[in-house]
Amino acid sequence: MPVTSPRPSTLQVILDVGPAVHQGAGLSRYAGQLARHLLAEAPPEMALTFFYNAHSGHDLPQELAQAPRRTLPLNQYAWRLSVLASQLLGIPYPGILPRSSPDSRPILYHATEHLLPYLPVPTVLTVHDLIFERYPQHHTWTNRLFLRVGMPLFVRRADAIIAVSRHTQRDLMELYRVPPAKIHLIYQGIDPAFRPAPPAEVQRIRQRYSPDRPYLLMVGTLEPRKNHATALRALLRLKQAGHPHRLLVVGGRGWLFEPIQEEVKRLGLEGDVTFAGYVPGADLPPLYTGADCVLMPSLYEGFGFPVLEAMACGAPVVCSQVSSLPEVAGDVAMLVPPTDDAALAAAVGQILQEPERAAAMRTQGPLYAARFRWDECARQTVALYQALAQKSKPSSRHLPS
């Protein structure tokens, strides 16, 4: 287990960056961007150590590779189950914390995904969503069982919880009776790379992904809660109204992808829907910019990155009016009921048929999205660390000997 000792400091923070190492969706973005900006924003009296379970041979992103780190060599299932066991038994998890702290500096652990080991130090848990509680049918039964047992423990044992949206904050209070004072609302940010792309770059991307006609865009993992079925039915309505657009779907295949493909065939849209899979990150800003409209009819989102990314790139957005999406989208996007394909088609049709409306949305989007900044997310997170360290009594917790 490679260990690099951090410089002496008042507070040592161990940040779980596992999602940035092993994943590619929203949790990965959160862990990676938070790590990058904590390195830049952390005060001199705070030392940062990255932790992750090195189960797949993956490594830290290059820009994070020089930071001190601690790792474990477990496979993913052993890691998750052993974390749950540590909480159930109340036994401190070995190998995450340094074995001794001769200068008595306080240590704090931050879990950035829904997996918190039992540790004898102050802990912060970021909760992104409680989809498995609200829409259990959209999780595999094994993951649902794990979270049903583990999440209440993780939430109860954490000393502080970061909620990434007010909607998640409300879910925590309603479903788990978490005291409001324990939950800290800290919004995520948008990468500055998401901005309106130059016309030449937009044209190049159009030639690659949709050379023969304009397109509507969906971005996100292909799984049931993203509600592609409603988007497909809305596309059929738009085609019947004479719109020539293709639906371009960007994102990796999640579970239950096959019913989406079957729906495309059932509706006769084989030539009108393109599943592009994962695309290079550099392609996303011009893809957003070139879209006539970005659709996000999700049934549930803990935050909803594509809404803000699309706005930052100057794309008009239509999204559903449930979960965190109205909160994140503000008054810039058009909101519709998530399963109402007629309403979705009507909203998109307005954007396509009213150039003034589309132009206004393209102008307002980047200004609105600029409010969501990773440096501010990191600053608020550091303030939480410091407050928690001051509140914690060193004599009440002991490191493993």
Salt bridges, closest charged atoms under 4 A:
ASP59 OD1 - ARG69 NH1 2.86
GLU63 OE2 - ARG36 NH2 2.42
ASP103 OD2 - ARG105 NH1 2.66
GLU133 OE1 - ARG148 NE 3.10
ASP159 OD1 - ARG397 NH2 2.55
ASP171 OD1 - ARG134 NH2 2.84
ASP171 OD2 - HIS167 NE2 3.49
GLU174 OE1 - ARG134 NH2 3.14
GLU201 OE2 - ARG204 NH2 2.41
ASP212 OD2 - ARG213 NE 3.86
ASP212 OD1 - ARG246 NH1 2.82
GLU223 OE2 - ARG225 NE 3.00
GLU263 OE2 - ARG233 NH1 3.82
GLU263 OE2 - ARG266 NH2 2.96
ASP272 OD1 - ARG213 NH1 2.75
ASP272 OD1 - LYS239 NZ 3.04
ASP283 OD1 - ARG204 NH2 3.92
ASP283 OD2 - ARG208 NH1 2.65
ASP292 OD2 - HIS245 NE2 2.65
GLU301 OE2 - ARG225 NH1 3.36
GLU301 OE2 - LYS226 NZ 2.71
GLU309 OE2 - ARG29 NH1 1.88
ASP341 OD1 - ARG233 NE 3.52
ASP341 OD2 - ARG237 NE 2.53
GLU354 OE1 - ARG357 NE 3.03
ASP375 OD2 - ARG373 NH2 2.56
GLU376 OE2 - ARG379 NH2 2.62
